Amino acid sequence: MSLLASTDIELKEIPSCPLDLLDIFAKAGWNLNDGETICYLPLGDKDDFSWKFVPLTSVAIVKRELAKKIVTSELIGICITWKDSQVGGQLLYNVQIKKLSFVWNINRRRKSGSDRETDFSWYEEKIIKTLNEGGLQLLSVNSKDID
């Protein structure tokens, strides 16, 4: 049986340019390197979650495509990992609802002594610090493991 680990964060406001979120994450140490590729939800995905993988050199192309998704009110989805750890997951957000969702599915960190329970403190410490340093006000943080 597979386990889904997620964190949902409600924000008071999304930056006026939602792509600035990617810059906030990059400045803090998060990157788009998912196994030497960038993984994201392409334009026109229509909530099918058909993730697209492109070379790391395609950052500008990916950002242009994500900008178009914002204009068409599509769900933004991009994989992020922490520094050189190759630990991270999928960042999902829709500008209208001011909520960030993270699915921790890239080399998920587990609590010491557990092969199932996610070490949410590891993720939350990094994500909350990132958002605070980016000047974003958090209204709520909710992390959970789901069987």
C-alpha positions in Angstrom: 0.0 0.0 0.0 1.3 3.4 -1.0 1.5 6.3 1.4 0.8 9.9 0.4 2.5 12.6 2.5 1.3 16.2 2.0 1.5 19.7 3.5 -1.1 22.4 2.8 -0.4 26.0 3.5 -2.9 28.8 3.4 -1.4 32.2 2.7 -2.8 35.6 3.3 -1.7 36.7 -0.1 0.0 35.2 -3.2 2.8 37.5 -4.6 1.4 39.9 -7.2 3.5 37.9 -9.8 2.8 34.2 -8.8 6.0 33.1 -10.5 7.9 35.1 -7.8 7.1 32.0 -5.6 9.7 30.0 -7.6 12.3 32.8 -7.0 11.5 32.8 -3.3 12.0 29.0 -3.1 15.2 29.2 -5.2 16.7 32.0 -3.0 16.1 29.8 0.1 17.8 26.7 -1.4 15.0 24.8 -3.2 15.6 24.0 -6.8 13.9 22.4 -9.8 16.3 19.5 -10.2 14.2 16.3 -10.1 16.7 13.7 -11.2 18.5 15.9 -13.7 15.1 17.1 -15.2 12.4 19.7 -14.5 9.1 18.1 -13.8 5.9 20.2 -14.2 2.3 20.3 -15.2 2.2 21.6 -18.8 -0.2 24.1 -20.2 -3.6 22.6 -21.0 -3.2 19.7 -18.5 -6.8 20.3 -17.3 -6.1 18.6 -13.9 -5.1 15.3 -15.6 -1.8 15.4 -13.7 0.2 14.4 -16.8 3.6 15.5 -15.6 6.1 16.6 -18.2 9.8 16.1 -17.9 12.3 18.4 -19.7 16.0 19.1 -19.4 17.3 21.3 -16.6 18.4 23.8 -19.3 14.7 24.5 -20.1 14.0 26.7 -17.0 13.1 29.8 -19.1 10.7 27.7 -21.3 9.1 26.2 -18.3 8.6 29.6 -16.6 7.0 31.0 -19.8 4.6 28.1 -19.9 3.7 28.5 -16.2 3.1 32.2 -16.8 0.5 31.2 -19.5 -1.1 28.8 -17.0 -1.5 31.6 -14.5 -3.3 33.7 -17.1 -5.7 30.8 -17.9 -6.2 30.0 -14.2 -4.8 26.5 -14.5 -3.3 24.7 -11.6 0.5 25.3 -11.3 2.5 22.2 -10.5 6.3 21.9 -10.4 8.7 19.6 -8.6 11.1 21.1 -6.1 14.0 19.5 -4.2 16.1 20.8 -1.2 19.6 21.9 -2.2 21.7 18.8 -3.2 19.6 16.4 -1.1 17.3 15.2 -3.9 14.5 15.3 -1.3 11.4 17.1 -2.1 8.1 16.8 -3.9 5.4 18.4 -6.0 4.5 22.1 -5.3 0.9 22.7 -6.4 -0.9 26.1 -6.3 -3.8 28.0 -7.8 -3.5 31.7 -7.6 -7.2 32.2 -6.9 -7.3 30.1 -3.7 -4.1 31.4 -2.0 -3.1 27.9 -1.0 0.1 25.9 -1.6 0.0 22.2 -1.5 3.1 20.0 -1.3 3.1 16.3 -2.1 6.4 14.9 -0.5 7.1 12.1 -3.0 10.8 12.6 -4.0 12.9 10.5 -1.6 10.5 11.2 1.2 12.1 11.8 4.6 10.8 9.5 7.4 10.8 9.8 11.1 13.7 8.1 12.8 12.8 4.5 13.5 9.8 4.5 11.1 9.5 3.2 7.6 6.1 4.8 7.1 5.7 8.1 9.1 6.9 11.2 7.3 9.3 13.6 9.1 7.1 16.6 8.6 9.3 18.7 10.9 12.1 18.5 8.4 9.8 19.8 5.6 7.9 22.3 7.6 11.0 23.9 9.0 12.4 24.6 5.6 9.1 25.6 3.9 7.9 27.9 6.7 11.3 29.6 6.9 11.3 30.0 3.1 7.9 31.6 3.0 8.6 33.9 6.0 11.9 35.1 4.5 10.0 35.7 1.2 7.7 38.1 3.1 4.6 35.8 2.9 2.1 35.6 5.8 1.0 32.1 6.6 -2.6 31.5 7.9 -2.4 27.8 8.4 -0.1 24.8 7.9 -1.6 21.2 7.8 0.6 18.2 7.2 -0.6 14.6 7.0 0.2 11.1 6.0 -2.6 9.3 4.1 -2.8 5.6 3.5 
